[in-house]
Amino acid sequence: MKTLALLAALAAAPVTAHADTLLLPKPLSGGTLHADSVDLSVYWTPVDGAAEVVAFYTDRPDATPARLALRLAEGEQVTFGLPGVTGTVYSFERAGEGVSVTSARTSTDLALN
């Protein structure tokens, strides 16, 4: 019974197939992550002791880029998916003087008896 429960839990959990990381070591440094069909360009600036992270992303070459912004204090991390984009999650983390952004492909497998 325990084996069946463990297999069901593992089958329902997201599995990371690959991950890419962008390191932004100082304010106003920036870069772009390319994950599947999404391009995510990111930079950050210091604001009131926190890092204000600004990103623009698009999943189609002809689309107007969407903007997102968030503030991260030292040691904070957040992970989420982008609206309308499936199969990829993004993690933003403030550590030390910099910010890192990671994209990871996810998938969910379903085991049926």
DSSP file (Angstrom, degrees, kcal/mol; ACC not computed):
  #  RESIDUE AA STRUCTURE BP1 BP2  ACC     N-H-->O    O-->H-N    N-H-->O    O-->H-N    TCO  KAPPA ALPHA  PHI   PSI    X-CA   Y-CA   Z-CA
    1    1 A M     >        0   0    0      0, 0.0     4,-2.2     0, 0.0     5,-0.2   0.000 360.0 360.0 360.0 -41.7    0.0    0.0    0.0
    2    2 A K  H  >  +     0   0    0      1,-0.2     4,-2.4     2,-0.2     5,-0.2   0.893 360.0  52.1 -63.1 -38.7    2.8    2.4    0.9
    3    3 A T  H  > S+     0   0    0      2,-0.2     4,-2.6     1,-0.2    -1,-0.2   0.910 109.1  49.5 -63.7 -43.0    4.5    1.7   -2.5
    4    4 A L  H  > S+     0   0    0      2,-0.2     4,-2.3     1,-0.2    -1,-0.2   0.911 112.0  48.2 -62.9 -43.1    1.3    2.5   -4.4
    5    5 A A  H  X S+     0   0    0     -4,-2.2     4,-2.2     2,-0.2    -2,-0.2   0.897 112.5  49.2 -64.2 -40.8    0.8    5.7   -2.5
    6    6 A L  H  X S+     0   0    0     -4,-2.4     4,-2.5     2,-0.2    -2,-0.2   0.916 111.2  48.8 -65.4 -43.3    4.5    6.7   -3.1
    7    7 A L  H  X S+     0   0    0     -4,-2.6     4,-2.3     1,-0.2    -2,-0.2   0.896 111.3  50.3 -63.3 -40.4    4.2    5.9   -6.8
    8    8 A A  H  X S+     0   0    0     -4,-2.3     4,-1.5     2,-0.2    -1,-0.2   0.902 111.4  48.3 -64.6 -40.9    1.0    8.0   -7.1
    9    9 A A  H  X S+     0   0    0     -4,-2.2     4,-1.0     1,-0.2    -2,-0.2   0.911 113.1  47.2 -66.5 -42.2    2.6   10.9   -5.3
   10   10 A L  H  < S+     0   0    0     -4,-2.5     3,-0.4     1,-0.2    99,-0.2   0.882 110.6  52.3 -66.7 -37.5    5.6   10.8   -7.6
   11   11 A A  H  < S+     0   0    0     -4,-2.3    98,-0.9     1,-0.2    -1,-0.2   0.827 111.5  46.4 -68.3 -31.2    3.5   10.5  -10.7
   12   12 A A  H  < S+     0   0    0     -4,-1.5    -1,-0.2    -5,-0.2    -2,-0.2   0.628  94.0  95.9 -86.4 -13.7    1.5   13.6   -9.8
   13   13 A A  S  < S-     0   0    0     -4,-1.0    96,-0.5    -3,-0.4     2,-0.1  -0.495  84.7-104.8 -79.5 145.2    4.5   15.8   -8.9
   14   14 A P        -     0   0    0      0, 0.0     2,-0.5     0, 0.0    94,-0.2  -0.415  33.8-150.0 -64.2 143.6    6.0   18.2  -11.4
   15   15 A V  E     -A  107   0A   0     92,-1.8    92,-0.7    -2,-0.1     2,-0.6  -0.975   8.4-133.8-120.4 127.4    9.3   16.9  -12.8
   16   16 A T  E     -A  106   0A   0     -2,-0.5    90,-0.2    90,-0.2     3,-0.1  -0.692  20.7-179.1 -83.1 122.7   12.0   19.3  -14.0
   17   17 A A  E     -     0   0A   0     88,-1.6     2,-0.3    -2,-0.6    -1,-0.2   0.839  67.9 -17.8 -88.6 -37.5   13.3   18.4  -17.3
   18   18 A H  E     -     0   0A   0     87,-0.4    87,-1.8     2,-0.0    -1,-0.4  -0.978  58.4-153.2-160.6 161.8   15.9   21.2  -17.6
   19   19 A A  E     -A  104   0A   0     -2,-0.3     2,-0.4    85,-0.2    85,-0.2  -0.999   0.4-161.7-143.1 144.3   16.7   24.5  -16.0
   20   20 A D  E     -A  103   0A   0     83,-2.4    83,-2.7    -2,-0.3     2,-0.4  -0.973  12.8-155.8-123.0 141.1   18.5   27.7  -17.2
   21   21 A T  E     -A  102   0A   0     -2,-0.4     2,-0.5    81,-0.2    81,-0.2  -0.957   7.5-162.6-124.2 137.5   19.8   30.3  -14.8
   22   22 A L  E     -A  101   0A   0     79,-3.3    79,-2.5    -2,-0.4     2,-0.5  -0.978  12.1-155.6-115.1 121.7   20.5   34.0  -15.4
   23   23 A L  E     -A  100   0A   0     -2,-0.5    77,-0.2    77,-0.2     7,-0.1  -0.874   9.2-171.9-102.6 127.3   22.7   35.7  -12.8
   24   24 A L  E     -A   99   0A   0     75,-3.3    75,-2.3    -2,-0.5     5,-0.1  -0.862   6.9-180.0-116.6  92.5   22.4   39.5  -12.4
   25   25 A P        +     0   0    0      0, 0.0    -1,-0.1     0, 0.0    75,-0.1   0.672  60.5  21.4 -75.7 -18.9   25.3   40.4  -10.1
   26   26 A K  S >  S-     0   0    0     73,-0.1     3,-1.9    72,-0.0    18,-0.2  -0.959  95.0 -72.1-146.0 161.7   24.8   44.2   -9.8
   27   27 A P  T 3  S+     0   0    0      0, 0.0    18,-0.2     0, 0.0     3,-0.1  -0.204 115.5  17.7 -55.6 144.5   22.1   46.8  -10.2
   28   28 A L  T 3  S+     0   0    0     16,-3.6     2,-0.2     1,-0.3    17,-0.1   0.444  91.3 130.3  69.0   4.1   21.1   47.6  -13.8
   29   29 A S    <   +     0   0    0     -3,-1.9    15,-0.9    15,-0.2    -1,-0.3  -0.613  34.3 169.9 -78.2 150.7   22.6   44.3  -15.1
   30   30 A G  E     +D   43   0B   0     -2,-0.2     2,-0.3    13,-0.2    13,-0.2  -0.925  16.4 166.6-152.7 174.3   20.2   42.4  -17.2
   31   31 A G  E     -D   42   0B   0     11,-2.0    11,-3.0    -2,-0.3     2,-0.4  -0.970  29.0-103.8-175.8-178.5   19.9   39.5  -19.6
   32   32 A T  E     -D   41   0B   0     -2,-0.3     2,-0.4     9,-0.2     9,-0.2  -0.985  14.8-155.1-131.5 136.1   17.4   37.2  -21.4
   33   33 A L  E     -D   40   0B   0      7,-2.7     7,-2.6    -2,-0.4     2,-0.6  -0.902   8.4-157.3-104.2 137.6   16.3   33.7  -20.8
   34   34 A H  E     +D   39   0B   0     -2,-0.4     2,-0.5     5,-0.2     5,-0.2  -0.956  18.9 169.3-116.2 111.6   15.0   31.7  -23.7
   35   35 A A  E >   -D   38   0B   0      3,-2.6     3,-3.1    -2,-0.6     2,-0.1  -0.976  61.0 -54.9-128.1 118.5   12.7   28.8  -22.6
   36   36 A D  T 3  S-     0   0    0     -2,-0.5    51,-0.0     1,-0.3    69,-0.0  -0.321 123.0 -17.8  50.6-118.3   10.7   26.9  -25.2
   37   37 A S  T 3  S+     0   0    0     -2,-0.1     2,-0.4    -3,-0.1    -1,-0.3   0.311 119.4  95.7 -98.5   9.2    8.7   29.6  -27.1
   38   38 A V  E <   -D   35   0B   0     -3,-3.1    -3,-2.6    19,-0.1     2,-0.5  -0.859  52.0-164.6-108.6 133.0    9.1   32.3  -24.4
   39   39 A D  E     -DE  34  58B   0     19,-2.2    19,-1.6    -2,-0.4     2,-0.5  -0.971  10.3-172.0-109.3 126.4   11.7   35.0  -24.2
   40   40 A L  E     -DE  33  57B   0     -7,-2.6    -7,-2.7    -2,-0.5     2,-0.5  -0.961   3.4-167.2-123.9 111.5   12.1   36.7  -20.8
   41   41 A S  E     -DE  32  56B   0     15,-2.9    15,-2.5    -2,-0.5     2,-0.3  -0.868  15.1-176.3-101.7 131.5   14.3   39.8  -20.5
   42   42 A V  E     +DE  31  55B   0    -11,-3.0   -11,-2.0    -2,-0.5     2,-0.3  -0.951  16.3 161.8-133.7 143.8   15.1   40.9  -16.9
   43   43 A Y  E     -DE  30  54B   0     11,-2.1    11,-2.8    -2,-0.3     2,-0.3  -0.943  18.3-149.9-145.9 168.1   16.9   43.7  -15.1
   44   44 A W  E     - E   0  53B   0    -15,-0.9   -16,-3.6    -2,-0.3   -15,-0.2  -0.986   7.4-167.9-142.8 155.3   16.9   45.0  -11.5
   45   45 A T  E     - E   0  52B   0      7,-2.0     7,-3.4    -2,-0.3     2,-0.3  -0.971  32.6-106.2-135.1 150.6   17.4   48.2   -9.6
   46   46 A P  E     + E   0  51B   0      0, 0.0     2,-0.4     0, 0.0     5,-0.2  -0.630  39.4 174.4 -78.5 134.5   17.9   48.9   -5.9
   47   47 A V  E >   - E   0  50B   0      3,-2.7     3,-2.2    -2,-0.3    -2,-0.0  -0.933  66.0 -26.6-142.5 115.5   14.8   50.5   -4.2
   48   48 A D  T 3  S-     0   0    0     -2,-0.4     3,-0.1     1,-0.3    -1,-0.0   0.857 125.4 -47.3  50.4  44.5   14.5   51.1   -0.5
   49   49 A G  T 3  S+     0   0    0      1,-0.3    25,-0.4    24,-0.1    -1,-0.3   0.430 124.4  93.2  81.1  -1.1   16.9   48.3    0.4
   50   50 A A  E <  S-E   47   0B   0     -3,-2.2    -3,-2.7    23,-0.1     2,-0.6  -0.678  78.9-110.7-115.0 171.7   15.2   45.8   -1.9
   51   51 A A  E     -EF  46  72B   0     21,-2.7    21,-2.5    -2,-0.2     2,-0.8  -0.925  22.4-152.3-103.7 119.0   15.8   44.7   -5.5
   52   52 A E  E     -EF  45  71B   0     -7,-3.4    -7,-2.0    -2,-0.6     2,-0.5  -0.837  16.1-160.5 -91.5 113.3   13.1   45.8   -7.8
   53   53 A V  E     -EF  44  70B   0     17,-3.2    17,-2.2    -2,-0.8     2,-0.4  -0.813   7.5-170.4 -98.8 128.9   13.1   43.2  -10.6
   54   54 A V  E     +EF  43  69B   0    -11,-2.8   -11,-2.1    -2,-0.5     2,-0.4  -0.976   6.8 178.8-121.8 132.0   11.5   44.1  -13.9
   55   55 A A  E     -EF  42  68B   0     13,-2.8    13,-2.7    -2,-0.4     2,-0.4  -0.982  15.5-161.9-134.2 145.1   10.9   41.6  -16.7
   56   56 A F  E     +EF  41  67B   0    -15,-2.5   -15,-2.9    -2,-0.4     2,-0.3  -0.984  20.4 176.9-121.0 136.2    9.3   41.7  -20.1
   57   57 A Y  E     +EF  40  66B   0      9,-2.4     9,-3.0    -2,-0.4     2,-0.3  -0.978  13.6 179.3-141.6 154.4    8.3   38.5  -21.8
   58   58 A T  E     -E   39   0B   0    -19,-1.6   -19,-2.2    -2,-0.3    -2,-0.0  -0.989  19.1-161.9-149.1 148.4    6.6   37.3  -25.0
   59   59 A D  S    S+     0   0    0     -2,-0.3    -1,-0.0   -21,-0.2     3,-0.0   0.359  82.2  47.4-111.2   3.2    5.7   33.9  -26.3
   60   60 A R  S >  S-     0   0    0    -21,-0.1     3,-1.5     1,-0.1    -1,-0.2  -0.997  75.7-132.0-142.3 139.8    5.2   35.0  -29.9
   61   61 A P  T 3  S+     0   0    0      0, 0.0    -1,-0.1     0, 0.0     0, 0.0   0.807 109.6  47.6 -60.0 -29.4    7.4   37.2  -32.1
   62   62 A D  T 3  S+     0   0    0      2,-0.1     2,-0.2    -3,-0.0    -4,-0.0   0.437  93.5 100.5 -92.7   0.8    4.4   39.3  -33.2
   63   63 A A  S <  S-     0   0    0     -3,-1.5    -3,-0.1     1,-0.1     3,-0.0  -0.550  79.6-111.1 -88.4 150.6    3.0   39.9  -29.7
   64   64 A T        -     0   0    0     -2,-0.2    -7,-0.1     1,-0.1    -2,-0.1  -0.670  45.1-107.9 -74.2 128.4    3.5   43.0  -27.6
   65   65 A P        -     0   0    0      0, 0.0     2,-0.2     0, 0.0    -7,-0.2  -0.297  28.6-134.3 -61.0 139.9    5.7   42.0  -24.6
   66   66 A A  E     -F   57   0B   0     -9,-3.0    -9,-2.4    -3,-0.0     2,-0.4  -0.652  17.9-138.7 -89.9 152.7    4.0   41.8  -21.2
   67   67 A R  E     +F   56   0B   0     -2,-0.2     2,-0.3   -11,-0.2   -11,-0.2  -0.899  20.2 178.5-115.6 140.8    5.7   43.4  -18.2
   68   68 A L  E     -F   55   0B   0    -13,-2.7   -13,-2.8    -2,-0.4     2,-0.3  -0.990   3.5-173.9-136.0 150.5    6.0   42.1  -14.7
   69   69 A A  E     +F   54   0B   0     -2,-0.3     2,-0.3   -15,-0.2   -15,-0.2  -0.997   7.3 166.9-142.7 143.4    7.7   43.7  -11.7
   70   70 A L  E     -F   53   0B   0    -17,-2.2   -17,-3.2    -2,-0.3     2,-0.5  -0.988  27.2-129.4-152.4 156.9    8.4   42.5   -8.1
   71   71 A R  E     -F   52   0B   0     -2,-0.3     2,-0.5   -19,-0.2   -19,-0.2  -0.931  20.0-168.1-112.3 133.8   10.5   43.5   -5.1
   72   72 A L  E     -F   51   0B   0    -21,-2.5   -21,-2.7    -2,-0.5     2,-0.1  -0.981   6.6-154.8-123.4 124.1   12.8   41.1   -3.4
   73   73 A A    >   -     0   0    0     -2,-0.5     3,-2.3   -23,-0.2    21,-0.3  -0.448  52.4 -62.2 -82.8 167.5   14.4   41.7    0.0
   74   74 A E  T 3  S+     0   0    0    -25,-0.4    21,-0.2     1,-0.3    -1,-0.2  -0.262 125.5  11.0 -52.3 128.1   17.6   39.9    0.9
   75   75 A G  T 3  S+     0   0    0     19,-1.8    -1,-0.3     1,-0.3     2,-0.2   0.357  94.8 133.1  85.2  -5.5   17.1   36.1    1.0
   76   76 A E    <   -     0   0    0     -3,-2.3    18,-2.5    18,-0.0     2,-0.3  -0.514  29.9-178.5 -82.3 148.7   13.6   36.2   -0.6
   77   77 A Q  E     -B   93   0A   0     16,-0.2     2,-0.3    -2,-0.2    16,-0.2  -0.995   6.7-173.8-143.4 144.3   12.6   33.8   -3.5
   78   78 A V  E     -B   92   0A   0     14,-2.2    14,-2.8    -2,-0.3     2,-0.4  -0.998   3.5-166.7-139.4 142.9    9.4   33.4   -5.5
   79   79 A T  E     +B   91   0A   0     -2,-0.3     2,-0.3    12,-0.2    12,-0.2  -0.996  23.1 139.7-130.8 133.7    8.5   30.8   -8.1
   80   80 A F  E     -B   90   0A   0     10,-2.3    10,-3.1    -2,-0.4     2,-0.3  -0.983  43.3-110.0-161.5 166.4    5.5   31.0  -10.5
   81   81 A G  E     -B   89   0A   0     -2,-0.3     8,-0.2     8,-0.2     5,-0.1  -0.677  37.5-110.9 -97.8 159.2    4.3   30.4  -14.0
   82   82 A L    >   -     0   0    0      6,-0.5     3,-2.1    -2,-0.3     6,-0.1  -0.680  40.2 -94.1 -90.8 145.0    3.5   33.1  -16.5
   83   83 A P  T 3  S+     0   0    0      0, 0.0    -1,-0.1     0, 0.0     3,-0.1  -0.330 110.3   8.6 -57.8 131.6   -0.1   33.8  -17.6
   84   84 A G  T 3  S+     0   0    0      1,-0.2     2,-0.5    -3,-0.0    -2,-0.0   0.438 106.1 106.5  79.5  -0.7   -0.9   31.9  -20.8
   85   85 A V    <   -     0   0    0     -3,-2.1     2,-0.3     3,-0.1     3,-0.2  -0.952  49.5-170.1-115.9 120.4    2.4   30.0  -20.7
   86   86 A T        +     0   0    0     -2,-0.5     3,-0.1     1,-0.2    19,-0.0  -0.777  60.8  30.1-107.9 153.6    2.3   26.3  -19.8
   87   87 A G  S    S+     0   0    0     -2,-0.3    19,-2.3     1,-0.1     2,-0.4   0.434 100.1  82.0  87.5   0.1    5.2   23.9  -19.1
   88   88 A T  E     - C   0 105A   0     17,-0.3    -6,-0.5    -3,-0.2     2,-0.3  -0.998  51.4-169.6-139.6 134.7    7.7   26.5  -17.6
   89   89 A V  E     -BC  81 104A   0     15,-2.5    15,-2.5    -2,-0.4     2,-0.4  -0.900  12.4-146.9-117.4 153.9    8.1   28.0  -14.2
   90   90 A Y  E     -BC  80 103A   0    -10,-3.1   -10,-2.3    -2,-0.3     2,-0.4  -0.962   5.9-161.0-122.6 136.1   10.3   30.9  -13.3
   91   91 A S  E     -BC  79 102A   0     11,-2.7    11,-2.6    -2,-0.4     2,-0.4  -0.964   2.2-166.8-117.4 133.6   12.1   31.5  -10.0
   92   92 A F  E     +BC  78 101A   0    -14,-2.8   -14,-2.2    -2,-0.4     2,-0.4  -0.980  13.0 179.3-118.3 128.7   13.5   34.9   -8.9
   93   93 A E  E     -BC  77 100A   0      7,-2.6     7,-2.6    -2,-0.4     2,-0.6  -0.995  22.2-151.3-138.0 135.6   15.9   35.0   -5.9
   94   94 A R  E     + C   0  99A   0    -18,-2.5   -19,-1.8    -2,-0.4     2,-0.4  -0.921  28.4 162.0-103.0 118.7   17.7   37.8   -4.1
   95   95 A A  E >   - C   0  98A   0      3,-1.7     3,-1.7    -2,-0.6     2,-0.2  -0.977  58.1 -36.5-140.8 124.1   21.0   36.6   -2.6
   96   96 A G  T 3  S-     0   0    0     -2,-0.4   -21,-0.1     1,-0.3     0, 0.0  -0.438 122.1 -23.6  65.1-132.2   23.8   38.8   -1.5
   97   97 A E  T 3  S+     0   0    0     -2,-0.2    -1,-0.3    -3,-0.1     2,-0.2   0.465 126.2  59.8 -91.0  -2.1   24.3   41.7   -3.9
   98   98 A G  E <   - C   0  95A   0     -3,-1.7    -3,-1.7   -72,-0.1     2,-0.4  -0.555  67.1-128.7-123.8-176.8   22.6   40.1   -6.9
   99   99 A V  E     -AC  24  94A   0    -75,-2.3   -75,-3.3    -5,-0.2     2,-0.4  -0.987  16.2-158.9-131.9 139.7   19.5   38.5   -8.3
  100  100 A S  E     -AC  23  93A   0     -7,-2.6    -7,-2.6    -2,-0.4     2,-0.4  -0.956   1.5-164.2-120.6 145.2   19.2   35.1  -10.0
  101  101 A V  E     -AC  22  92A   0    -79,-2.5   -79,-3.3    -2,-0.4     2,-0.4  -0.995   8.5-171.9-127.2 129.5   16.4   34.1  -12.4
  102  102 A T  E     -AC  21  91A   0    -11,-2.6   -11,-2.7    -2,-0.4     2,-0.4  -0.972   9.7-160.9-125.1 135.1   15.8   30.5  -13.3
  103  103 A S  E     -AC  20  90A   0    -83,-2.7   -83,-2.4    -2,-0.4     2,-0.4  -0.942  13.9-176.5-110.3 138.3   13.5   28.9  -15.8
  104  104 A A  E     -AC  19  89A   0    -15,-2.5   -15,-2.5    -2,-0.4     2,-0.3  -0.993  22.9-131.9-137.7 129.7   12.6   25.3  -15.5
  105  105 A R  E     - C   0  88A   0    -87,-1.8   -88,-1.6    -2,-0.4   -87,-0.4  -0.582  30.4-169.1 -74.5 138.8   10.5   23.1  -17.8
  106  106 A T  E     +A   16   0A   0    -19,-2.3     2,-0.3    -2,-0.3   -90,-0.2  -0.918  11.9 178.7-128.6 155.8    7.9   21.1  -15.9
  107  107 A S  E     -A   15   0A   0    -92,-0.7   -92,-1.8    -2,-0.3     2,-0.5  -0.983  18.3-141.1-149.7 157.3    5.6   18.3  -16.8
  108  108 A T        -     0   0    0     -2,-0.3     2,-0.4   -94,-0.2   -96,-0.1  -0.986  13.7-162.6-123.4 128.1    3.1   16.2  -15.0
  109  109 A D        -     0   0    0    -98,-0.9     2,-0.5    -2,-0.5    -2,-0.0  -0.857   6.9-149.5-108.0 145.3    2.7   12.5  -15.6
  110  110 A L        -     0   0    0     -2,-0.4     2,-0.5   -98,-0.1   -98,-0.1  -0.961   4.0-154.1-118.2 125.5   -0.4   10.5  -14.6
  111  111 A A        -     0   0    0     -2,-0.5     2,-0.4  -103,-0.2  -100,-0.0  -0.866  14.8-174.0 -99.5 126.4   -0.2    6.9  -13.6
  112  112 A L              0   0    0     -2,-0.5    -2,-0.0     1,-0.1     0, 0.0  -0.927 360.0 360.0-119.0 144.9   -3.4    4.8  -14.1
  113  113 A N              0   0    0     -2,-0.4    -1,-0.1     0, 0.0    -2,-0.0   0.421 360.0 360.0 -94.2 360.0   -4.0    1.2  -13.1
